[in-house]
């Protein structure tokens, strides 16, 4: 089966020039295809936040629960084995604070 | 294989075998079952080298087709009625992503009450999803249109999904003489699939089906609608090419030349019927009978319903005094759909035929020759209401 699909594909790549189109002076592509990938990382969702997670690193046991439950995937492991949020992307949902077994994360109203 | 007596469902299966889709995903539903049953046999017997996915639902089936098409393979599915209703969301996504997925729809009424029998409510209800809709009258037309639909959908200036609609039971379970074309000729007409749309491939990462912000959504939709309207001329040229390449082998099994609107004795007709699907066979018989009595009747059969062939319909009905639109679908609380669209075509013309609406054959109710004849005389003698239900 894999052989068949490869045969039908003919190893042919898409030439983006062929799917480009101009409608109402705007550049679009047929079927709304984007040349770039992973461009969501350009969208800094941290700006959506109203509360910011503040981690008490002294009490953090480095269990990684917050890292597992974060829906944004923005929590990273520090060199000392403890965990912190990347505030560029943290939306402030508070799931990490709720799930933390030692309650070392506090959601604090953020003033901008 | 040449001439055969074959069930129309199996004619579709034969056509699918000859166009060789890479992926076939389907969920069985009456009256489409015979089509996918036969195809799965072809795959199991090794006659068709294709990936057959037994989906968990119609939503899964059409989604698998979407995914397969996005990776650059020919993909096919078949369904009916509630199955199509379950696919609804994905139908829009496929046409918006401009993926040439092909489908056979065995037209069946929509529940409630539950009915497994034929009318056109399922396909008419999804007319705005951006799919090309072709309607077949005979087994030969089912077979031919299925081969043509792949050419149409995959054309580089079309890139839209299409469905061939065939009447449930009346056509799906009907045995008719059929001419099966030679594989080499079909291969010649429909070469190996070469996608003209963007394809998912790890070697060239890209994003398909992203969010369309208000700044661009309208332009993207406009480009899709332009392609749908423009596809009409491409459909016409593919119909012409097919008719020349595959001449009629069995008399009356199909029109000599496929047209978006098939005209039957319309040239000098005073009263013209408009209909689509298998009901046209009965109408033709009635027209022949009426003609023997000196009545000038004709038929404009809609083969392509989406994109709506407005010029061809206007041309077909131009000389008629009266038009009777017979349809097997309704729009609750409004005029019947085809009737409305045809009537609005003539709004700007100074000369407008008298157009009337007849609802018939809903939920598999038999439409007999007597019904059609009665419609003719009701129109001729100006009897009855603007919209008549032919019970």
Boltz contact constraints between the chains, C-beta under 6 A:
constraints:
  - contact:
      token1: [A, 1]
      token2: [B, 51]
      max_distance: 6.0
  - contact:
      token1: [A, 4]
      token2: [B, 22]
      max_distance: 6.0
  - contact:
      token1: [A, 4]
      token2: [B, 49]
      max_distance: 6.0
  - contact:
      token1: [A, 5]
      token2: [B, 22]
      max_distance: 6.0
  - contact:
      token1: [A, 5]
      token2: [B, 73]
      max_distance: 6.0
  - contact:
      token1: [A, 8]
      token2: [B, 22]
      max_distance: 6.0
  - contact:
      token1: [A, 8]
      token2: [B, 73]
      max_distance: 6.0
  - contact:
      token1: [A, 8]
      token2: [B, 193]
      max_distance: 6.0
  - contact:
      token1: [A, 9]
      token2: [B, 72]
      max_distance: 6.0
  - contact:
      token1: [A, 13]
      token2: [B, 204]
      max_distance: 6.0
  - contact:
      token1: [A, 14]
      token2: [B, 198]
      max_distance: 6.0
  - contact:
      token1: [A, 14]
      token2: [B, 199]
      max_distance: 6.0
  - contact:
      token1: [A, 21]
      token2: [B, 223]
      max_distance: 6.0
  - contact:
      token1: [A, 23]
      token2: [B, 219]
      max_distance: 6.0
  - contact:
      token1: [A, 23]
      token2: [B, 222]
      max_distance: 6.0
  - contact:
      token1: [A, 23]
      token2: [B, 223]
      max_distance: 6.0
  - contact:
      token1: [A, 24]
      token2: [B, 219]
      max_distance: 6.0
  - contact:
      token1: [A, 26]
      token2: [B, 219]
      max_distance: 6.0
  - contact:
      token1: [A, 28]
      token2: [B, 219]
      max_distance: 6.0
  - contact:
      token1: [A, 28]
      token2: [B, 220]
      max_distance: 6.0
  - contact:
      token1: [A, 30]
      token2: [B, 98]
      max_distance: 6.0
  - contact:
      token1: [A, 31]
      token2: [B, 97]
      max_distance: 6.0
  - contact:
      token1: [A, 31]
      token2: [B, 98]
      max_distance: 6.0
  - contact:
      token1: [A, 31]
      token2: [B, 197]
      max_distance: 6.0
  - contact:
      token1: [A, 32]
      token2: [B, 220]
      max_distance: 6.0
  - contact:
      token1: [A, 33]
      token2: [B, 198]
      max_distance: 6.0
  - contact:
      token1: [A, 33]
      token2: [B, 206]
      max_distance: 6.0
  - contact:
      token1: [A, 33]
      token2: [B, 208]
      max_distance: 6.0
  - contact:
      token1: [A, 34]
      token2: [B, 207]
      max_distance: 6.0
  - contact:
      token1: [A, 34]
      token2: [B, 210]
      max_distance: 6.0
  - contact:
      token1: [A, 37]
      token2: [B, 205]
      max_distance: 6.0
  - contact:
      token1: [A, 37]
      token2: [B, 206]
      max_distance: 6.0
  - contact:
      token1: [A, 37]
      token2: [B, 207]
      max_distance: 6.0
